[in-house]
């Protein structure tokens, strides 16, 4: 059964400028589906265009939780290292709503308390709520970004009745990760798990029926000094085989079944 990457940023210049080679290496590694996650209307449009050119690219449209309040952050003089365009909440939500029929999933969306000050948490939550409701109404799975606000994000998702959810690159406590898995949500382990003890521990400890694989490329590389790319999910699968003491083929089959349960199609 094929491998997949449930969280990639193929529109990033580090990958986009050599996209043909990146996708070829992914295919050679056994990857058949790459979920390209958008951050804002401009990025979503790039993701859509890539998906129209390359069938293995599955478009996910979102409004990154920092981008959702970035205009307000800049008005307050709060620095943010990524050079992102400004969109107000209605533009961001409206783009997703208009194109949701073309989306494989909705993401990435969520809550971020690392960059975003507490004074803007309410505005951030409003955007999150509205996007989750859009996804549920459209029957789309959701890809979640959380940083420093994992408990609150989980609370809101339960309140809103979101069932088809993947938590990308979960940075909270293992206790909460177990609660999320018990609730029926999925958690995707990134390709730097080889050198990140927290992700390695989650891969070993969480129920195997809750695990998915991702790269968050070009971030979280398994090898320092180079961008990650979708082919690196093979490294996660190999690590899972080592930790679970199972053949690689069985690991890939198991997580592929998880993919199908969440997204409704085989990878």
N, C-alpha and C positions, 0 to 999 in steps of 0.2 A: 504494500500500500504506500501511497506517496507521502512525502514530507510536505510541510507547510510552514509559513512564517505568518503568525497572526498579527504582527505589529512591525511595520516597516515604514520608513520615510523616504521612498524612492524619489520624491520630488526635491530632496536636498541636492544641492549642486555637486556635492562630493560623489553622489551616485548617478545623478541625472546626466552628467556630462559624459558618462561612459555606460549608459544604461544597457546597451546591447550586450556588452561584455559581462556586466553584472548579472543580467538575466540568464545568459548562457552558462555562467559558473553555477548559478542556482540550479538550473536544469540538470547540469552534470552531477550535482550533489544529490539529486533525487527530489528536489523541491518542485511542486506542481502548482501550488497556490500561494500567492503573496498578498496579504492584506495591506494595501497602502493606505495609511491613515492621514487624513487631512487636518490642518490646524486652524484654518480660517477660509473665507470665501476664495481668496486668491490661490491658496494651496489646494483647496478642494477642486478647483477647476483644473489644476495641473494633474491631480490624481485621476480625475475623470478622463482627461485626455490620454494619460498613460494606459488606463484600462481599456480604452477604445483601440489602442494600437497593439496591446499585448494581452492576449486572453488570460494568461496566468496571473495578471495583476487584477486583484479584486478591490474595487473602490469603496473606501469607508470615508464618509463625510462627517466632519466634526467642527467644533469650535473650542480650541484649546483653552483650558480654564484661565490661563494668564492672558491670552489674546482677548478673551471675553471682557476683560476690565482694563486692558492695556492703555486705552485712551485716558481713563481716569487716573491710572498710575502715573502717567507722564505729566498730567496736569498737576499732580501732587509732587512732582520732582523725584519720583521713585525710579531708580535705575533698574534696567532689565537687560541682560547681556545679549539677547537675541535681537537682531535687527528685523523686527516684524512690522508689517503694515498695520494701520489702524482701521478697525471696523467697529461700529457701535453694535450693541446687542441685537437690534432689530435686523441689521444687515446680516450678521452672523447666523442668527436663528432662521431668518427668512431664506437664506441660500440653501440651508439644509432642508427646510420644508419644501422648497420648490423642486429640489432634485432628489428627494428621498426615494422615489420610485426607481432610480438608477443605482441606489446604494446597495452594496453587499451587506454592510452593517453601518451603524452610527458610531463614529469615534475619530479622533479620541476626544472624549469629553470628561468632565469630572470637577474636582476641587483641588486647589493648590494653595497651601498655607505657607509655603517656603518663600515664594517671591511676592505673594499678594498680601498686603496688610489687612489686619482684622477689620478695618473700617470699610473694606470692599467685599468682605465675605458674603454679606447679604445679597449684593448685586450678582456676585458669582454664583450663588446658590439659585437665584432666580433663573439664570441662563441654564444651569444644569437641570433644574426641574423641567423646564420647557422642552429641552432637547430629549430628556428621558421619556417624557410623555409622547413626543413625536415618534420616537422609535417604537414604543409599545403600540401606539395606534397603527403604525405602518407594518407591524410584525417583524421588525428588524432587531437583530442582536445588537448589543451595546459593548463598546470597548472603552474601558475606564482608565483615566489617569488620576491618581491621587498622590499627594505629597503633603505630609504632616496633617492630613484631614481624613484619614482612612475611616475612623469611627463614624464621623459625620456623614461621609459619603455612603457608607453601608446603611446607616439609619435612614437616609433619604431614599435609597433604592428599595429598601423593604417597605417603607411608607408608600411609595409610588407603585409597588407591586411588580417591579422589574425582575423577571425570572431568567431571561437569556442574557447573561452578563459575563464578560471576561475582564478580569482585573489585570491590566498590563503592568509588568515591572513593579509588583507590589513591594512597598518598602516599609510596611507596618510590622507589627509584632506577629510572631508565629501563632500565638493564641488566636488573634483575630483572623489570620489566614485560615486557620482550621474552622472557625465559625462561618466564614464566607463559603468554604467548601461544603460544610454541612448544610448550608442554606441552598445548595444546588448551583452556585456560581462557579466559574472556572478561574484559574490563575495561570498566567503564562510565564514561563521561566526563560530569561534572556540568555544570550550566547556567552555572556561573561561569567556564567555560573562556575566555570572552571576555576576562576580566580576570585570569586566573591563568596565568602563563607555563608552569608545570609541566604543567597539564592540556592546554594548547594544544599543547605539545611532544609529549605522548603521543598526542593525537589525530592529529597530523601524522605521527608516526614509527612507530606500532604497525601491525601488519598489519590491513588493513581487515576481514578476516574474523573478527577478535577484538574488534571494537568494539561496544559497546552505549551507549545514552543513558540518563541519569538526571538527577534534580534534587536528591535528598536534601532535598526541601522539608520544612519551610520554611527550611532552611539553604542556604548556597552560592548566594545569589541572583545573577543576572547584573547586577542593579542594586542598589547599596548603598541601605539605608534601607527596604527592603520585603522581606517574606518571599517566598521563591521558591514556585512552585507548578507542578503538572505541565505546564501550558501552556508553560512555559519550555524544555521539551525541543526545541521548534521552533528556539530560538536555537542549540542545540548542532548540530542538523541543518544549519542555515544556515551555521554556522562550518565544519562538516565539508565542505560543498559548496565553500566558499571555499578551504579548505586543500587539498582533493583535486582542485580544478579540475574538478568534475563537476556536472551539473545536480542540483538538490535532489531531484527525483523519483528519480534513480538512487541517490543517497545513502540515501534512505528505503527503497528496495527492498533495497539491500545490507544495511543494519542490520536490517531486518525479517527477512531470511533468517537472520541471525545469531540473532535472537530465537527463531525457529522451531527452529533446530538445538539451542539450549540447553534450551528449555522444552518442545519437542515439539508446540507448537501455534502457529498464526499469531497475531500480535498483534491 
